[in-house]
Amino acid sequence: MEFVWIPSGVFQMGSPDNDHERNDDEFPVHKVKVDGFWIGKFPVTNEQYRIYKQSHMSGEYQGHLLNGPSQPVVNINWIEAKQFIQWMSEIYAGLYEFRLPTEAEWEYSCKAGTKTTRFWGNDADKSCLFANLADKSLQIKFSNWVSIHQCTDNNIVTSPVGTFNPNQFGLYDMIGNIWEFCEDVYNEKAYYNHKSINPLNERGGTVKVIRGGSFYSVPQGARCGNRNSISTNGRDLGIGFRVVRTR
């Protein structure tokens, strides 16, 4: 598993007033500082996850397989992702420690110093160079898909990780391909109470934050500031994770 060093920094977390696609849970915009950390260059793949659990099957979507070794692992829940990460930490016996990214770390990593709604800019229809999302390829196969990105990425379901161009931090698939689990408990009003340094919301229930959108995400869901959620035991063919290394 390859990791990229993300230097400590300050950024504006949330989506500004001029982002006409933003949702109510994406504001107020607030200044956040995060310490430096290592994060997976790619989401965790089926091949990597099966070293831990050989029997895992990511499944398929209407005849399109999600099980390729270099496709991201999906159809696991937040608890199982955490168990995989604990297994990784035990293997390295204190040399390294691993966890999921916090929501703030994830957004900081996605934006990578940019101030636009997507790390490549504000134009959703330029996504096909950078992300696997709902696009013309998906619409040709499934004609009921109406809200799409007006470009062609040549993928119907999850693509092998690293297929598209990385962001400015050298991270792949930060938008699209799969939603990614975060450490935080989801709270619609979380931004009103965020700490200014390394915020992490650990209270409020068993619904967790997911970020980034997936191969079936429409333009509104494919932005660095977009937030979504799922219960700790929920699973989906478009949800997986990437790993943070803390030392």
Secondary structure, DSSP 8 states (H G I E B T S, - for coil): --EEEE--EEEEES--TT-TT--GGG-S-EEEEE--EEEESS--BHHHHHHH-TT----EETTEE---TTSB--S--HHHHHHHHHHHHHHTTTS--EE---HHHHHHHHHTT--SSBTTBS-GGGGGGT---SBHHHHHH-TT--S-BSS--S-SS---TT-S---TTS-S-SSSSSEEEEEEE--TTGGGS--SBS-----S-SEEEEES--TT--GGGSSTT--EEEETT---TTEE---EE--
